[in-house]
């Protein structure tokens, strides 16, 4: 089979964009326009009947009926050459035949943010990895606030998927995050060299919060064998109450942990290079 699409065989620009967006048999582009004044391209997309028959209730998996269309929505997509491109659609809402739950279908182009497509978010994340967020925003003509929101949503999603089941050696330290007595406590895996968790405060309750977080990532307090920390009385109490089996190593300088802690301020969950 020829894997290359011959553009000459496409009678309309709508068909070309349909193929580029990967809409398949469930969606169609009903309108395509270019506004010369604003320099913006807009695609209007509508669902086809085949999509509706495939929908199942997210709660019980039963069959559904079409209910209505949601409000008009708009997502910014990747540029068409140098022109901003937007997708517009009113997504169908379905109602479960059994429980009556009403829910909105998910479009294949949707990202985690309400205003952007998944492709646009992917490009934004790539740029933010290589340059300051403000510079990335200027490059793609968006606000840095929106890019920070994209980053926050993807970090939150990625964090939920992290597995701490192999974590046995933990480092902990507090970090002043603002002027005054505002602290955040950082927990790190000193073997995997990554931040595990951060929580406001620096008292013993931070350890209880950490143990609760471990359980969300396939881990338990009982698996912690070693804890590296300073001689904080609060941390001593926290370890004794939550991980009494752990061997405590008092690290006077916490140099390695401080490097991990700075990652939280930078919004990262990346691994550090080996020491």
C-alpha positions, 0 to 999 in steps of 0.5 A: 500500500502506498503510504504517501498521500498524493495532494493532487488527489484531494479536491478541497483544502478541507480534505487535506486538513482532514488528513493532516489532523487525522480525523478519520471517519468520525469527524468532518471539516465543515468550514475552512476560512482565512481572515486576511485582516487578522491573518488567522486560519479557522477550521470548523469541525463537526462530528459524524453519526458513526462517532455517536454510536460508539459512545459509552457511559464513562461510569457504567459502560452502557449505551448512550443516546445523543443529548445535545451539543455543548457550547461553542469552543475554540482551540489554538492549533499549530500555525499554518505557515506563519498564520495562527490556526484555530479549531472551532466545534460544538462537541456532542453531549451524550446521555446514558440509557441506564443511569441517565448521566450526561457527559461530553464527548472528547475530541481527538485534537484536545489537549489538557488545557481548554484553549489548546490542542494536544499538538500545540501543547506538545510544541509549547512543552518542547520550547519551554524545555529549551528556553525560558517560558517568557521567551517561548511565549514571545516566540509563539505569540501567547501569554506566558501565563497560559504556557505556565498553565500548560506546563503545570497541567502536564507536570501534574498528570506526569506526577500522578503516573510516577511509581515510587515502589523502588524507593528505599533511600530518602533525603529530606530538607526544608527550603525557604520559598519566600521572604519571611518564615515561609518554608517548603519541605522537599523529599527526594529519592537519593538513589534515583536522584529525583524529587518525590514530593514537596509540601508547605511547612517544616514540622513533623506533619510533613512526614505524615503527608509524605507517607500518604503521598507514597501510597498514591504511587504504589509505595509504603512507609515500611519500605524506606530503609534510610533517611538522610537529613539534618538534625531538625527535631521536627524531622526526627519526630516525623521519621520516628512516627512514620518510618521507625524502621529507617536508619537515619543519617545526619547530613550536615551539608545536604548539598545533594538534596539542595540541588534536588530542592531547587528543581521544585522552584524550577517546576521540574521533576527531572533526574539530576546527572550522576554525582 
